[in-house]
Amino acid sequence: MRSVLRGKLSGVGRNPLRIETVRYLHCTVVRATGELDHVGQARLSAHIDAVWHWSPGPVLVFDLTDLVFYDSSVIGVLGVVMRRMEEAGSGRIIVARPSAHLLTALRLTGLLPHVELRGSVEEAVAELALASDPAADLAVEQGLPPLQAARGDRR
């Protein structure tokens, strides 16, 4: 199942903030591009609130690679999400393709141990799908590579 929610443009800079959210069965991918400032922080937070229950947990995969500018607002958004998940006792934050600058900010603010890092959105989505796929679990027990089971190849 895949649903898409797109946010409106905001900001007065050359690169207005765009938010796209894609719903998968096991996670929600939040992709932000453009400039994320204080005004954008409120929009991104509201957008996350709107899709909070799209996935169990929730499991939120953030793709922030194409942000051309961000200040501490991105840390504020991730911090609020982390705190909300801790209060609920469930949820996961996955950051796909984090920049060196974002990694440094996460490390300095103490958020790094609370997020999972992946090389791409596709990697995160596939990993989550395989982790919750009973056919993949059965394949591992039978000694088959999980990707074969995910495609339905049975020997």
One Martini backbone bead per residue (centre of mass of N, CA, C, O) as a GRO file, in nm:
protein
  155
    1MET     BB    1   0.097   0.036   0.023
    2ARG     BB    2   0.046   0.370  -0.130
    3SER     BB    3   0.082   0.702  -0.011
    4VAL     BB    4   0.039   1.057  -0.088
    5LEU     BB    5   0.174   1.361   0.061
    6ARG     BB    6   0.156   1.708  -0.003
    7GLY     BB    7   0.303   2.004   0.044
    8LYS     BB    8   0.327   2.322   0.067
    9LEU     BB    9   0.458   2.608  -0.004
   10SER     BB   10   0.734   2.793   0.140
   11GLY     BB   11   0.871   3.078   0.159
   12VAL     BB   12   1.108   3.337   0.014
   13GLY     BB   13   1.307   3.188  -0.116
   14ARG     BB   14   1.447   3.005  -0.375
   15ASN     BB   15   1.387   2.739  -0.173
   16PRO     BB   16   1.122   2.608  -0.105
   17LEU     BB   17   0.942   2.419   0.094
   18ARG     BB   18   0.914   2.063   0.060
   19ILE     BB   19   0.661   1.807   0.118
   20GLU     BB   20   0.686   1.446   0.123
   21THR     BB   21   0.460   1.168   0.166
   22VAL     BB   22   0.508   0.814   0.211
   23ARG     BB   23   0.309   0.523   0.219
   24TYR     BB   24   0.374   0.233   0.381
   25LEU     BB   25   0.320  -0.050   0.548
   26HIS     BB   26   0.597  -0.005   0.759
   27CYS     BB   27   0.608   0.308   0.666
   28THR     BB   28   0.714   0.658   0.669
   29VAL     BB   29   0.799   0.896   0.426
   30VAL     BB   30   1.000   1.194   0.475
   31ARG     BB   31   1.033   1.462   0.240
   32ALA     BB   32   1.272   1.728   0.229
   33THR     BB   33   1.290   2.039   0.049
   34GLY     BB   34   1.505   2.302   0.061
   35GLU     BB   35   1.401   2.532   0.311
   36LEU     BB   36   1.468   2.511   0.670
   37ASP     BB   37   1.293   2.689   0.901
   38HIS     BB   38   1.090   2.811   1.133
   39VAL     BB   39   0.842   2.794   0.950
   40GLY     BB   40   0.899   2.503   0.846
   41GLN     BB   41   0.886   2.359   1.116
   42ALA     BB   42   0.582   2.385   1.157
   43ARG     BB   43   0.501   2.237   0.896
   44LEU     BB   44   0.649   1.970   0.948
   45SER     BB   45   0.510   1.904   1.215
   46ALA     BB   46   0.220   1.901   1.100
   47HIS     BB   47   0.274   1.678   0.895
   48ILE     BB   48   0.350   1.459   1.096
   49ASP     BB   49   0.084   1.460   1.249
   50ALA     BB   50  -0.092   1.373   0.996
   51VAL     BB   51   0.102   1.084   0.969
   52TRP     BB   52   0.154   0.925   1.236
   53HIS     BB   53  -0.064   0.666   1.173
   54TRP     BB   54   0.045   0.522   0.904
   55SER     BB   55   0.232   0.362   1.104
   56PRO     BB   56   0.358   0.143   1.300
   57GLY     BB   57   0.445   0.321   1.620
   58PRO     BB   58   0.607   0.478   1.441
   59VAL     BB   59   0.773   0.471   1.116
   60LEU     BB   60   1.026   0.707   1.036
   61VAL     BB   61   1.147   0.830   0.723
   62PHE     BB   62   1.416   1.046   0.657
   63ASP     BB   63   1.457   1.282   0.379
   64LEU     BB   64   1.721   1.549   0.383
   65THR     BB   65   1.922   1.581   0.139
   66ASP     BB   66   1.754   1.834  -0.022
   67LEU     BB   67   1.850   2.035   0.174
   68VAL     BB   68   1.990   2.361   0.135
   69PHE     BB   69   1.855   2.453   0.415
   70TYR     BB   70   1.941   2.452   0.772
   71ASP     BB   71   1.872   2.464   1.098
   72SER     BB   72   1.769   2.384   1.415
   73SER     BB   73   1.489   2.282   1.318
   74VAL     BB   74   1.556   1.984   1.253
   75ILE     BB   75   1.620   1.910   1.547
   76GLY     BB   76   1.349   1.989   1.665
   77VAL     BB   77   1.179   1.784   1.514
   78LEU     BB   78   1.331   1.524   1.600
   79GLY     BB   79   1.300   1.572   1.905
   80VAL     BB   80   0.991   1.559   1.918
   81VAL     BB   81   0.961   1.280   1.800
   82MET     BB   82   1.128   1.131   2.011
   83ARG     BB   83   0.963   1.214   2.260
   84ARG     BB   84   0.694   1.096   2.163
   85MET     BB   85   0.795   0.802   2.145
   86GLU     BB   86   0.885   0.770   2.437
   87GLU     BB   87   0.603   0.824   2.564
   88ALA     BB   88   0.470   0.576   2.396
   89GLY     BB   89   0.690   0.330   2.358
   90SER     BB   90   0.717   0.393   2.038
   91GLY     BB   91   0.922   0.376   1.762
   92ARG     BB   92   1.096   0.514   1.464
   93ILE     BB   93   1.406   0.665   1.352
   94ILE     BB   94   1.497   0.733   1.012
   95VAL     BB   95   1.797   0.823   0.837
   96ALA     BB   96   1.857   0.913   0.512
   97ARG     BB   97   2.135   1.025   0.387
   98PRO     BB   98   2.324   1.176   0.573
   99SER     BB   99   2.492   1.439   0.636
  100ALA     BB  100   2.762   1.556   0.791
  101HIS     BB  101   2.617   1.793   0.927
  102LEU     BB  102   2.385   1.629   1.052
  103LEU     BB  103   2.558   1.435   1.216
  104THR     BB  104   2.685   1.651   1.391
  105ALA     BB  105   2.421   1.761   1.511
  106LEU     BB  106   2.329   1.492   1.638
  107ARG     BB  107   2.575   1.454   1.818
  108LEU     BB  108   2.573   1.733   1.977
  109THR     BB  109   2.256   1.680   2.080
  110GLY     BB  110   2.210   1.354   2.135
  111LEU     BB  111   2.042   1.205   1.886
  112LEU     BB  112   2.199   0.972   1.748
  113PRO     BB  113   2.111   0.722   1.940
  114HIS     BB  114   1.787   0.770   1.833
  115VAL     BB  115   1.888   0.697   1.546
  116GLU     BB  116   1.870   0.568   1.227
  117LEU     BB  117   2.087   0.458   0.965
  118ARG     BB  118   2.078   0.504   0.605
  119GLY     BB  119   2.165   0.500   0.260
  120SER     BB  120   1.845   0.473   0.197
  121VAL     BB  121   1.519   0.451   0.144
  122GLU     BB  122   1.512   0.176   0.007
  123GLU     BB  123   1.662   0.027   0.228
  124ALA     BB  124   1.462   0.079   0.457
  125VAL     BB  125   1.206  -0.037   0.327
  126ALA     BB  126   1.314  -0.322   0.271
  127GLU     BB  127   1.396  -0.395   0.560
  128LEU     BB  128   1.111  -0.364   0.684
  129ALA     BB  129   0.968  -0.568   0.504
  130LEU     BB  130   1.146  -0.816   0.577
  131ALA     BB  131   1.110  -0.803   0.892
  132SER     BB  132   0.770  -0.844   0.841
  133ASP     BB  133   0.811  -1.109   0.665
  134PRO     BB  134   0.724  -1.434   0.688
  135ALA     BB  135   0.868  -1.542   0.431
  136ALA     BB  136   1.149  -1.444   0.513
  137ASP     BB  137   1.171  -1.605   0.774
  138LEU     BB  138   1.142  -1.883   0.641
  139ALA     BB  139   1.386  -1.860   0.452
  140VAL     BB  140   1.600  -1.838   0.668
  141GLU     BB  141   1.536  -2.114   0.796
  142GLN     BB  142   1.598  -2.255   0.497
  143GLY     BB  143   1.856  -2.082   0.369
  144LEU     BB  144   1.744  -1.838   0.228
  145PRO     BB  145   1.737  -1.561   0.079
  146PRO     BB  146   1.522  -1.303   0.141
  147LEU     BB  147   1.480  -1.195  -0.154
  148GLN     BB  148   1.358  -1.451  -0.268
  149ALA     BB  149   1.109  -1.455  -0.086
  150ALA     BB  150   0.999  -1.175  -0.169
  151ARG     BB  151   0.955  -1.284  -0.476
  152GLY     BB  152   0.863  -1.605  -0.439
  153ASP     BB  153   1.105  -1.790  -0.428
  154ARG     BB  154   1.100  -2.143  -0.440
  155ARG     BB  155   1.277  -2.465  -0.351
   0.00000   0.00000   0.00000
